Amino acid sequence: MKIFELKREGWRDAAKTLRKIADDLDAGEHPECTVGALTLIGAKGEVTVFGLGPKCDDLQCLGAMRLGEQKLIEVLLDTE
């Protein structure tokens, strides 16, 4: 599993960042996405969750969220 760092100058623009990820997927820069999960939190705290990919269902989406959470924790705790 890899974490792809988005350059700081562009990551605050959510739509631009999502377009870049989609363009990178189309260009083959990331492995084909079979299951994906995306959480958006709005300015008033509203939460919107998207599941995507040909194998995505409720449990696969939840699993993707948990794997992503664990990977972020590992990166945050990395002391190297």
Biopython code that builds the backbone (N, CA, C, O; Angstrom):
import numpy as np
from Bio.PDB.StructureBuilder import StructureBuilder

atoms = [
    (1, "MET", "N", (0.844, -1.171, 0.000)),
    (1, "MET", "CA", (0.000, 0.000, 0.000)),
    (1, "MET", "C", (0.891, 1.237, 0.000)),
    (1, "MET", "O", (1.859, 1.307, 0.757)),
    (2, "LYS", "N", (0.569, 2.199, -0.837)),
    (2, "LYS", "CA", (1.355, 3.422, -0.934)),
    (2, "LYS", "C", (0.502, 4.614, -0.535)),
    (2, "LYS", "O", (-0.716, 4.617, -0.713)),
    (3, "ILE", "N", (1.163, 5.623, 0.006)),
    (3, "ILE", "CA", (0.515, 6.916, 0.214)),
    (3, "ILE", "C", (1.166, 7.872, -0.761)),
    (3, "ILE", "O", (2.391, 7.984, -0.809)),
    (4, "PHE", "N", (0.348, 8.559, -1.535)),
    (4, "PHE", "CA", (0.864, 9.519, -2.495)),
    (4, "PHE", "C", (0.709, 10.904, -1.912)),
    (4, "PHE", "O", (-0.398, 11.348, -1.607)),
    (5, "GLU", "N", (1.831, 11.581, -1.760)),
    (5, "GLU", "CA", (1.813, 12.927, -1.195)),
    (5, "GLU", "C", (1.405, 13.919, -2.274)),
    (5, "GLU", "O", (1.966, 13.937, -3.369)),
    (6, "LEU", "N", (0.414, 14.746, -1.943)),
    (6, "LEU", "CA", (0.001, 15.796, -2.854)),
    (6, "LEU", "C", (0.804, 17.042, -2.536)),
    (6, "LEU", "O", (0.991, 17.390, -1.370)),
    (7, "LYS", "N", (1.270, 17.702, -3.560)),
    (7, "LYS", "CA", (2.081, 18.901, -3.336)),
    (7, "LYS", "C", (1.276, 19.936, -2.570)),
    (7, "LYS", "O", (0.101, 20.168, -2.855)),
    (8, "ARG", "N", (1.922, 20.551, -1.600)),
    (8, "ARG", "CA", (1.261, 21.478, -0.700)),
    (8, "ARG", "C", (0.553, 22.626, -1.397)),
    (8, "ARG", "O", (-0.483, 23.095, -0.926)),
    (9, "GLU", "N", (1.103, 23.084, -2.515)),
    (9, "GLU", "CA", (0.503, 24.250, -3.141)),
    (9, "GLU", "C", (-0.877, 23.974, -3.730)),
    (9, "GLU", "O", (-1.621, 24.921, -3.984)),
    (10, "GLY", "N", (-1.245, 22.719, -3.957)),
    (10, "GLY", "CA", (-2.520, 22.416, -4.587)),
    (10, "GLY", "C", (-3.525, 21.673, -3.730)),
    (10, "GLY", "O", (-4.687, 21.549, -4.119)),
    (11, "TRP", "N", (-3.118, 21.184, -2.591)),
    (11, "TRP", "CA", (-3.996, 20.282, -1.834)),
    (11, "TRP", "C", (-5.178, 20.959, -1.182)),
    (11, "TRP", "O", (-6.141, 20.270, -0.844)),
    (12, "ARG", "N", (-5.167, 22.250, -0.985)),
    (12, "ARG", "CA", (-6.288, 22.926, -0.334)),
    (12, "ARG", "C", (-7.497, 23.092, -1.250)),
    (12, "ARG", "O", (-8.610, 23.292, -0.763)),
    (13, "ASP", "N", (-7.306, 23.014, -2.539)),
    (13, "ASP", "CA", (-8.403, 23.108, -3.504)),
    (13, "ASP", "C", (-8.924, 21.694, -3.747)),
    (13, "ASP", "O", (-8.335, 20.930, -4.511)),
    (14, "ALA", "N", (-10.038, 21.351, -3.087)),
    (14, "ALA", "CA", (-10.539, 19.974, -3.119)),
    (14, "ALA", "C", (-10.873, 19.519, -4.533)),
    (14, "ALA", "O", (-10.475, 18.426, -4.936)),
    (15, "ALA", "N", (-11.593, 20.331, -5.291)),
    (15, "ALA", "CA", (-11.987, 19.926, -6.641)),
    (15, "ALA", "C", (-10.760, 19.722, -7.529)),
    (15, "ALA", "O", (-10.701, 18.753, -8.286)),
    (16, "LYS", "N", (-9.795, 20.612, -7.444)),
    (16, "LYS", "CA", (-8.568, 20.499, -8.245)),
    (16, "LYS", "C", (-7.796, 19.232, -7.868)),
    (16, "LYS", "O", (-7.266, 18.536, -8.734)),
    (17, "THR", "N", (-7.739, 18.943, -6.571)),
    (17, "THR", "CA", (-7.033, 17.753, -6.098)),
    (17, "THR", "C", (-7.717, 16.480, -6.584)),
    (17, "THR", "O", (-7.047, 15.546, -7.025)),
    (18, "LEU", "N", (-9.054, 16.436, -6.507)),
    (18, "LEU", "CA", (-9.788, 15.261, -6.984)),
    (18, "LEU", "C", (-9.610, 15.071, -8.490)),
    (18, "LEU", "O", (-9.484, 13.940, -8.959)),
    (19, "ARG", "N", (-9.600, 16.163, -9.246)),
    (19, "ARG", "CA", (-9.351, 16.065, -10.686)),
    (19, "ARG", "C", (-7.955, 15.507, -10.966)),
    (19, "ARG", "O", (-7.777, 14.692, -11.871)),
    (20, "LYS", "N", (-6.972, 15.949, -10.187)),
    (20, "LYS", "CA", (-5.598, 15.451, -10.365)),
    (20, "LYS", "C", (-5.531, 13.957, -10.087)),
    (20, "LYS", "O", (-4.894, 13.207, -10.828)),
    (21, "ILE", "N", (-6.186, 13.531, -9.025)),
    (21, "ILE", "CA", (-6.203, 12.097, -8.707)),
    (21, "ILE", "C", (-6.846, 11.323, -9.853)),
    (21, "ILE", "O", (-6.320, 10.291, -10.270)),
    (22, "ALA", "N", (-7.984, 11.810, -10.371)),
    (22, "ALA", "CA", (-8.656, 11.144, -11.492)),
    (22, "ALA", "C", (-7.762, 11.115, -12.729)),
    (22, "ALA", "O", (-7.668, 10.089, -13.403)),
    (23, "ASP", "N", (-7.111, 12.229, -13.028)),
    (23, "ASP", "CA", (-6.197, 12.273, -14.176)),
    (23, "ASP", "C", (-5.047, 11.287, -13.998)),
    (23, "ASP", "O", (-4.663, 10.597, -14.943)),
    (24, "ASP", "N", (-4.498, 11.220, -12.783)),
    (24, "ASP", "CA", (-3.407, 10.286, -12.504)),
    (24, "ASP", "C", (-3.869, 8.835, -12.645)),
    (24, "ASP", "O", (-3.121, 7.999, -13.153)),
    (25, "LEU", "N", (-5.091, 8.525, -12.202)),
    (25, "LEU", "CA", (-5.637, 7.174, -12.381)),
    (25, "LEU", "C", (-5.758, 6.847, -13.864)),
    (25, "LEU", "O", (-5.358, 5.768, -14.302)),
    (26, "ASP", "N", (-6.314, 7.787, -14.640)),
    (26, "ASP", "CA", (-6.469, 7.572, -16.081)),
    (26, "ASP", "C", (-5.125, 7.378, -16.770)),
    (26, "ASP", "O", (-5.024, 6.622, -17.737)),
    (27, "ALA", "N", (-4.098, 8.054, -16.279)),
    (27, "ALA", "CA", (-2.761, 7.969, -16.879)),
    (27, "ALA", "C", (-1.989, 6.736, -16.417)),
    (27, "ALA", "O", (-0.879, 6.491, -16.889)),
    (28, "GLY", "N", (-2.566, 5.954, -15.495)),
    (28, "GLY", "CA", (-1.893, 4.751, -15.012)),
    (28, "GLY", "C", (-0.836, 5.010, -13.955)),
    (28, "GLY", "O", (-0.011, 4.136, -13.686)),
    (29, "GLU", "N", (-0.842, 6.188, -13.350)),
    (29, "GLU", "CA", (0.148, 6.502, -12.314)),
    (29, "GLU", "C", (-0.170, 5.838, -10.978)),
    (29, "GLU", "O", (0.700, 5.740, -10.113)),
    (30, "HIS", "N", (-1.397, 5.385, -10.804)),
    (30, "HIS", "CA", (-1.813, 4.635, -9.618)),
    (30, "HIS", "C", (-2.386, 3.310, -10.102)),
    (30, "HIS", "O", (-2.838, 3.214, -11.243)),
    (31, "PRO", "N", (-2.372, 2.288, -9.249)),
    (31, "PRO", "CA", (-2.999, 1.024, -9.641)),
    (31, "PRO", "C", (-4.489, 1.230, -9.916)),
    (31, "PRO", "O", (-5.103, 2.159, -9.391)),
    (32, "GLU", "N", (-5.062, 0.356, -10.742)),
    (32, "GLU", "CA", (-6.495, 0.429, -11.017)),
    (32, "GLU", "C", (-7.265, 0.385, -9.699)),
    (32, "GLU", "O", (-6.949, -0.420, -8.823)),
    (33, "CYS", "N", (-8.253, 1.230, -9.558)),
    (33, "CYS", "CA", (-9.038, 1.304, -8.322)),
    (33, "CYS", "C", (-10.197, 0.315, -8.387)),
    (33, "CYS", "O", (-11.104, 0.479, -9.204)),
    (34, "THR", "N", (-10.175, -0.711, -7.533)),
    (34, "THR", "CA", (-11.297, -1.644, -7.462)),
    (34, "THR", "C", (-12.263, -1.267, -6.347)),
    (34, "THR", "O", (-13.462, -1.525, -6.451)),
    (35, "VAL", "N", (-11.753, -0.661, -5.288)),
    (35, "VAL", "CA", (-12.584, -0.165, -4.184)),
    (35, "VAL", "C", (-11.980, 1.143, -3.711)),
    (35, "VAL", "O", (-10.772, 1.234, -3.491)),
    (36, "GLY", "N", (-12.807, 2.139, -3.557)),
    (36, "GLY", "CA", (-12.344, 3.418, -3.025)),
    (36, "GLY", "C", (-13.387, 3.997, -2.091)),
    (36, "GLY", "O", (-14.572, 3.680, -2.191)),
    (37, "ALA", "N", (-12.946, 4.834, -1.198)),
    (37, "ALA", "CA", (-13.847, 5.510, -0.266)),
    (37, "ALA", "C", (-13.350, 6.937, -0.083)),
    (37, "ALA", "O", (-12.151, 7.179, 0.046)),
    (38, "LEU", "N", (-14.281, 7.866, -0.074)),
    (38, "LEU", "CA", (-13.943, 9.272, 0.044)),
    (38, "LEU", "C", (-14.909, 9.919, 1.019)),
    (38, "LEU", "O", (-16.122, 9.751, 0.903)),
    (39, "THR", "N", (-14.377, 10.654, 1.971)),
    (39, "THR", "CA", (-15.198, 11.394, 2.923)),
    (39, "THR", "C", (-14.938, 12.874, 2.739)),
    (39, "THR", "O", (-13.790, 13.318, 2.728)),
    (40, "LEU", "N", (-16.008, 13.631, 2.597)),
    (40, "LEU", "CA", (-15.923, 15.086, 2.505)),
    (40, "LEU", "C", (-16.622, 15.679, 3.720)),
    (40, "LEU", "O", (-17.704, 15.229, 4.099)),
    (41, "ILE", "N", (-16.011, 16.680, 4.327)),
    (41, "ILE", "CA", (-16.617, 17.376, 5.461)),
    (41, "ILE", "C", (-16.788, 18.830, 5.054)),
    (41, "ILE", "O", (-15.817, 19.507, 4.715)),
    (42, "GLY", "N", (-18.024, 19.306, 5.089)),
    (42, "GLY", "CA", (-18.330, 20.665, 4.670)),
    (42, "GLY", "C", (-18.045, 21.688, 5.753)),
    (42, "GLY", "O", (-17.704, 21.344, 6.885)),
    (43, "ALA", "N", (-18.191, 22.945, 5.386)),
    (43, "ALA", "CA", (-17.891, 24.065, 6.289)),
    (43, "ALA", "C", (-18.756, 24.048, 7.547)),
    (43, "ALA", "O", (-18.341, 24.545, 8.594)),
    (44, "LYS", "N", (-19.955, 23.479, 7.447)),
    (44, "LYS", "CA", (-20.860, 23.422, 8.604)),
    (44, "LYS", "C", (-20.832, 22.057, 9.285)),
    (44, "LYS", "O", (-21.697, 21.750, 10.106)),
    (45, "GLY", "N", (-19.843, 21.246, 8.943)),
    (45, "GLY", "CA", (-19.692, 19.941, 9.576)),
    (45, "GLY", "C", (-20.461, 18.822, 8.905)),
    (45, "GLY", "O", (-20.452, 17.691, 9.391)),
    (46, "GLU", "N", (-21.126, 19.112, 7.798)),
    (46, "GLU", "CA", (-21.878, 18.065, 7.114)),
    (46, "GLU", "C", (-20.909, 17.053, 6.495)),
    (46, "GLU", "O", (-19.884, 17.425, 5.923)),
    (47, "VAL", "N", (-21.247, 15.790, 6.620)),
    (47, "VAL", "CA", (-20.378, 14.707, 6.154)),
    (47, "VAL", "C", (-21.032, 14.024, 4.958)),
    (47, "VAL", "O", (-22.200, 13.639, 5.005)),
    (48, "THR", "N", (-20.257, 13.881, 3.889)),
    (48, "THR", "CA", (-20.702, 13.169, 2.700)),
    (48, "THR", "C", (-19.671, 12.082, 2.416)),
    (48, "THR", "O", (-18.469, 12.347, 2.387)),
    (49, "VAL", "N", (-20.149, 10.857, 2.207)),
    (49, "VAL", "CA", (-19.256, 9.726, 1.962)),
    (49, "VAL", "C", (-19.581, 9.128, 0.598)),
    (49, "VAL", "O", (-20.747, 8.946, 0.245)),
    (50, "PHE", "N", (-18.534, 8.826, -0.160)),
    (50, "PHE", "CA", (-18.686, 8.200, -1.467)),
    (50, "PHE", "C", (-17.935, 6.881, -1.467)),
    (50, "PHE", "O", (-16.803, 6.800, -0.990)),
    (51, "GLY", "N", (-18.564, 5.859, -1.999)),
    (51, "GLY", "CA", (-17.897, 4.601, -2.279)),
    (51, "GLY", "C", (-17.785, 4.481, -3.789)),
    (51, "GLY", "O", (-18.704, 4.868, -4.512)),
    (52, "LEU", "N", (-16.669, 3.948, -4.273)),
    (52, "LEU", "CA", (-16.490, 3.877, -5.721)),
    (52, "LEU", "C", (-15.668, 2.662, -6.099)),
    (52, "LEU", "O", (-14.957, 2.084, -5.276)),
    (53, "GLY", "N", (-15.781, 2.295, -7.349)),
    (53, "GLY", "CA", (-15.036, 1.160, -7.875)),
    (53, "GLY", "C", (-15.944, -0.024, -8.140)),
    (53, "GLY", "O", (-17.012, -0.139, -7.538)),
    (54, "PRO", "N", (-15.526, -0.909, -9.042)),
    (54, "PRO", "CA", (-16.377, -2.024, -9.449)),
    (54, "PRO", "C", (-16.664, -3.051, -8.354)),
    (54, "PRO", "O", (-17.661, -3.766, -8.444)),
    (55, "LYS", "N", (-15.836, -3.144, -7.345)),
    (55, "LYS", "CA", (-16.066, -4.119, -6.269)),
    (55, "LYS", "C", (-16.584, -3.464, -4.995)),
    (55, "LYS", "O", (-16.647, -4.101, -3.944)),
    (56, "CYS", "N", (-16.955, -2.190, -5.091)),
    (56, "CYS", "CA", (-17.353, -1.455, -3.887)),
    (56, "CYS", "C", (-18.775, -1.821, -3.467)),
    (56, "CYS", "O", (-19.709, -1.755, -4.266)),
    (57, "ASP", "N", (-18.918, -2.201, -2.225)),
    (57, "ASP", "CA", (-20.210, -2.322, -1.563)),
    (57, "ASP", "C", (-20.015, -1.739, -0.170)),
    (57, "ASP", "O", (-18.935, -1.237, 0.139)),
    (58, "ASP", "N", (-21.037, -1.796, 0.676)),
    (58, "ASP", "CA", (-20.938, -1.158, 1.992)),
    (58, "ASP", "C", (-19.744, -1.664, 2.801)),
    (58, "ASP", "O", (-18.997, -0.866, 3.367)),
    (59, "LEU", "N", (-19.560, -2.981, 2.859)),
    (59, "LEU", "CA", (-18.468, -3.536, 3.664)),
    (59, "LEU", "C", (-17.102, -3.247, 3.057)),
    (59, "LEU", "O", (-16.151, -2.958, 3.783)),
    (60, "GLN", "N", (-16.994, -3.320, 1.737)),
    (60, "GLN", "CA", (-15.724, -2.999, 1.083)),
    (60, "GLN", "C", (-15.356, -1.534, 1.312)),
    (60, "GLN", "O", (-14.192, -1.206, 1.543)),
    (61, "CYS", "N", (-16.359, -0.659, 1.245)),
    (61, "CYS", "CA", (-16.132, 0.775, 1.468)),
    (61, "CYS", "C", (-15.668, 1.018, 2.903)),
    (61, "CYS", "O", (-14.733, 1.784, 3.136)),
    (62, "LEU", "N", (-16.317, 0.372, 3.851)),
    (62, "LEU", "CA", (-15.916, 0.502, 5.252)),
    (62, "LEU", "C", (-14.493, -0.017, 5.449)),
    (62, "LEU", "O", (-13.691, 0.606, 6.145)),
    (63, "GLY", "N", (-14.186, -1.151, 4.838)),
    (63, "GLY", "CA", (-12.836, -1.697, 4.932)),
    (63, "GLY", "C", (-11.797, -0.749, 4.347)),
    (63, "GLY", "O", (-10.714, -0.589, 4.910)),
    (64, "ALA", "N", (-12.118, -0.124, 3.226)),
    (64, "ALA", "CA", (-11.191, 0.833, 2.610)),
    (64, "ALA", "C", (-10.955, 2.018, 3.540)),
    (64, "ALA", "O", (-9.829, 2.497, 3.668)),
    (65, "MET", "N", (-12.018, 2.488, 4.186)),
    (65, "MET", "CA", (-11.871, 3.598, 5.140)),
    (65, "MET", "C", (-10.951, 3.198, 6.291)),
    (65, "MET", "O", (-10.076, 3.970, 6.686)),
    (66, "ARG", "N", (-11.145, 2.005, 6.825)),
    (66, "ARG", "CA", (-10.335, 1.553, 7.963)),
    (66, "ARG", "C", (-8.880, 1.332, 7.562)),
    (66, "ARG", "O", (-7.971, 1.673, 8.319)),
    (67, "LEU", "N", (-8.653, 0.765, 6.381)),
    (67, "LEU", "CA", (-7.275, 0.585, 5.911)),
    (67, "LEU", "C", (-6.592, 1.935, 5.700)),
    (67, "LEU", "O", (-5.418, 2.102, 6.030)),
    (68, "GLY", "N", (-7.330, 2.887, 5.153)),
    (68, "GLY", "CA", (-6.782, 4.229, 4.978)),
    (68, "GLY", "C", (-6.465, 4.882, 6.303)),
    (68, "GLY", "O", (-5.431, 5.533, 6.452)),
    (69, "GLU", "N", (-7.364, 4.708, 7.278)),
    (69, "GLU", "CA", (-7.132, 5.254, 8.620)),
    (69, "GLU", "C", (-5.856, 4.664, 9.222)),
    (69, "GLU", "O", (-5.031, 5.394, 9.770)),
    (70, "GLN", "N", (-5.698, 3.353, 9.121)),
    (70, "GLN", "CA", (-4.521, 2.695, 9.688)),
    (70, "GLN", "C", (-3.246, 3.164, 9.001)),
    (70, "GLN", "O", (-2.229, 3.386, 9.658)),
    (71, "LYS", "N", (-3.298, 3.316, 7.682)),
    (71, "LYS", "CA", (-2.115, 3.762, 6.945)),
    (71, "LYS", "C", (-1.728, 5.180, 7.356)),
    (71, "LYS", "O", (-0.542, 5.470, 7.511)),
    (72, "LEU", "N", (-2.699, 6.059, 7.533)),
    (72, "LEU", "CA", (-2.404, 7.423, 7.982)),
    (72, "LEU", "C", (-1.799, 7.426, 9.380)),
    (72, "LEU", "O", (-0.872, 8.190, 9.653)),
    (73, "ILE", "N", (-2.313, 6.583, 10.262)),
    (73, "ILE", "CA", (-1.757, 6.485, 11.618)),
    (73, "ILE", "C", (-0.301, 6.032, 11.548)),
    (73, "ILE", "O", (0.557, 6.590, 12.232)),
    (74, "GLU", "N", (-0.018, 5.017, 10.719)),
    (74, "GLU", "CA", (1.359, 4.540, 10.573)),
    (74, "GLU", "C", (2.278, 5.651, 10.076)),
    (74, "GLU", "O", (3.397, 5.793, 10.569)),
    (75, "VAL", "N", (1.825, 6.430, 9.116)),
    (75, "VAL", "CA", (2.638, 7.530, 8.587)),
    (75, "VAL", "C", (2.866, 8.584, 9.668)),
    (75, "VAL", "O", (3.976, 9.098, 9.805)),
    (76, "LEU", "N", (1.833, 8.907, 10.432)),
    (76, "LEU", "CA", (1.966, 9.910, 11.490)),
    (76, "LEU", "C", (2.909, 9.456, 12.594)),
    (76, "LEU", "O", (3.623, 10.273, 13.175)),
    (77, "LEU", "N", (2.916, 8.158, 12.888)),
    (77, "LEU", "CA", (3.751, 7.636, 13.968)),
    (77, "LEU", "C", (5.157, 7.266, 13.518)),
    (77, "LEU", "O", (6.003, 6.944, 14.352)),
    (78, "ASP", "N", (5.420, 7.305, 12.226)),
    (78, "ASP", "CA", (6.738, 6.957, 11.701)),
    (78, "ASP", "C", (7.775, 7.941, 12.225)),
    (78, "ASP", "O", (7.646, 9.151, 12.043)),
    (79, "THR", "N", (8.809, 7.408, 12.878)),
    (79, "THR", "CA", (9.822, 8.273, 13.493)),
    (79, "THR", "C", (11.113, 8.326, 12.687)),
    (79, "THR", "O", (12.098, 8.913, 13.136)),
    (80, "GLU", "N", (11.120, 7.724, 11.507)),
    (80, "GLU", "CA", (12.345, 7.726, 10.683)),
    (80, "GLU", "C", (12.637, 9.098, 10.150)),
    (80, "GLU", "O", (13.625, 9.288, 9.440)),
]
sb = StructureBuilder()
sb.init_structure("model")
sb.init_model(0)
sb.init_chain("A")
sb.init_seg("    ")
for serial, (resi, resn, name, xyz) in enumerate(atoms, 1):
    if name == "N":
        sb.init_residue(resn, " ", resi, " ")
    sb.init_atom(name, np.array(xyz, "f"), 0.0, 1.0, " ", f" {name:<3s}", serial, name[0])
structure = sb.get_structure()
